[in-house]
């Protein structure tokens, strides 16, 4: 099955990549064409394209665009160009491992086809990118089907940031669970944390859920624990940008505090992400690189006037790391993975590697 949401956040248009500029939502649904690799790099860097799976797809499409626009037909020059593109695009955002994963796949296609005519190489690249996108749609559906098993009719669910159709080419990871539950006629209510400082919950998740006719209520980030205390939350579902081998995972800043509050209130806390988000090369979460972003996002970006004194020092990490001990289960397209995460992830990773 190939369920998708009502918008497609990225598409290949012959010689360019069309994206939804997510920085302009929810006020304007604006499409933008990336006509160069640099355009793609900046679209990722500036969060016009965001969400770990979608960043990976954007990187793969940007790589295809760069190779297609390369004029040389010399195999050595083409391979050198592919290496530069891989390094350049991978530098746009450091935390989401899906970008590195997707770029490694498309680079491998160039390596394997370097001695073939350029046209054959480009066709092979297009086929691989199409496969990555199709696989993402399928993974979203499979994750959502597994996740929905953990949702009962009447549940009130909490999420942070945006892990829906805007963050993937399918209908999302954490939000996909909600869509699937709704398709199964389960009555659910969703609380969306606003997700400071970039307000992905307020701007994107509420917009997306409303358009998909899911009952959603917006809350400020610091209201979540009080909702739990009032017994208004039955489970928490979040996405992930990178999962370490022991089950620790990085997600949007604020996820860790939700996990702590959920643990204290004995509420199930679920991480939903494709298996490509798992980085078995990192033993634990403290090794995950955490991106730090500019002060303007905190003090002025979504405000008519600055909200803090000029020159104030600002600490603005994009992500935090939730320890595996606070996670009830990790939901991937391979199924619902429970502790011990280190042992179970290793076993499933070996199975997936052998199958592929």
TAQUI-V533133 format. One line per field, one symbol per residue. phi: phi as a letter, one per 40 degrees, with the letter a starting at -180 (. if undefined). A space follows every 10 residues. Layout:
BEGIN
phi=???
END
This chain:
BEGIN
phi=.bcbccbbca acbgbabcbc cccccccbcb cbccbaccdc dcccccgcba gdcccccccc cccddccccc ccbcdccccc cccccccccc ccaccccdcc cccccccccc dcbcccdddc cccccdcccc cccccccccd ccdccccccc bbdgcbbbab fbbbccbabb bhbccdcccc ccccgccbbb bbccgcccfc cccbcccccc ccgbcbbcbc dccccccccc gcbcabbbca babcccgcac addhcdcccc cccccfbdbb bbacccccbc cbcacccccb cbbcccccba dbbcbdbadc gccbbbccbb bccdccbcab bbcchcbbdc cdcccccccc cccccc
END
